[in-house]
């Protein structure tokens, strides 16, 4: 009975530590994000900031399909099959890069056919390129969480 309660105590402290690290990372990132948006809005002006915001909104929507719910599955698979973590990460990144490449080609074509100008298409392509790097980083973070190393995940989030 004593060994079981020791295991529960260790698990509870690990969960508390991991949760605390993620909360602290979120507390650091949120004010930075607000400041960056304020500076970008002031620097770009309302029209250009609106184009950026629209491109980022399109990108966020498209990358729901690029990631296709992998984050929870990847974390769970790594947590239960640690020996295969490299294979899971590799296949996750390969899928995301393939889907992102298709999106980088198709979405601007659809937007061009819808009448968006070149300025917007350039902003959209840059936003999607940035999101491609972010989704690869997110896959690595998912693996860190699968190994219960939220300290790495929290640091990379910041």
RAJOMO-V735354 format. One record per run of one state. SS is the DSSP state (H for helix, E for strand, - for the rest). FROM is the first residue (numbers start at 1). TO is the last residue. If there is no record, write none. Layout:
ss=SS from=FROM to=TO
ss=SS from=FROM to=TO
This chain:
ss=- from=1 to=1
ss=H from=2 to=67
ss=- from=68 to=69
ss=H from=70 to=80
ss=- from=81 to=81
ss=H from=82 to=113
ss=- from=114 to=117
ss=H from=118 to=146
ss=- from=147 to=149
ss=H from=150 to=157
ss=- from=158 to=158
